[in-house]
Amino acid sequence: MKDEPVSIVVLSYNGRRLLQENLPSVVQAATGRNKGDEIILVDNGSTDGTEEFVKEKFPGVRLLRLETNHFVGAAYNAGVKSCSHRVVILLNNDVRVTPDFIQPLLEYFACENIFSVSSLSLSPGEKRKAERPPYYLLYGGGQTAYHRARFLELGGFHPIYGQYYYEDRDLGYRAWKRGWCSLCVPASVVYHRGEETIRRDPRRSVNLLRFRNRIIFFLSCYDNFWTALGLIIRSIAHTLWCCRPYLLVALVWVYQNRDIILAKRMMDKPFWKFSDRQVARMVRRPVRLKKCKE
């Protein structure tokens, strides 16, 4: 199981420069490890020549071209659906991986209740501190391996979150509620610049999406009404204190789409095995490797 082939999905939107810097490290990590490893580049409607660049410079990379920008969640979902293997590693285009980052991730997919395993993400130039054991995460980020069948069973990243923010938190939290856990394995290291694509958007739009999607997450994923309400009130109060003009716009959008948010919640609720409090306790506990199959 440690040497099983994996699928690697890299998502890019007008990120030719980032691919030129980081995709070679992904190809190097996959080359020679297992002949069945596949790399899929999801071109999310780019207009900067990404398609031609990948075809010319990386002929071994399978290109999945989306004619328009499907946003982060939907584009990754398309990539996962096109994969061939049980384990799928999702990477942002601003992530540079280390040559041996794959193997430590695979070891934990022998566990029956594993949903995702993430690499330790460092900033470029940052030195890794003393080695630490694996630990639980609430959700994975842009350097995460997923159990493909469970990813698809959850429906992947939910489209309600739009361009970005909270789609990964939502997915990981819904997995925990079903009893599927997420880990970070510091033995696997990547270097991540962070929000390279998001920086191109106006800051007001970015903050609006972050606030709006936080409210959607609380309303659709928390089983305890009072906990969700308290978190929402706290978020609104903080936004008011900071005099953010997008507050009303976000709340109106949530109200207008309340039926979609409620439908999402009702679709997930029958599968919830653990409460919010139980999930919080599970995430804080030490990793129990004895649950793994031998």
Helices and strands as residue ranges (DSSP letters): E 7-12, H 16-30, E 38-44, H 50-57, E 62-66, H 71-81, E 87-92, E 95-97, H 102-106, G 107-110, E 114-122, E 135-137, E 143-147, H 148-153, G 159-161, H 167-177, E 181-192, G 198-200, H 203-221, H 225-241, H 247-256, H 258-268, G 269-271, H 276-284, G 289-291
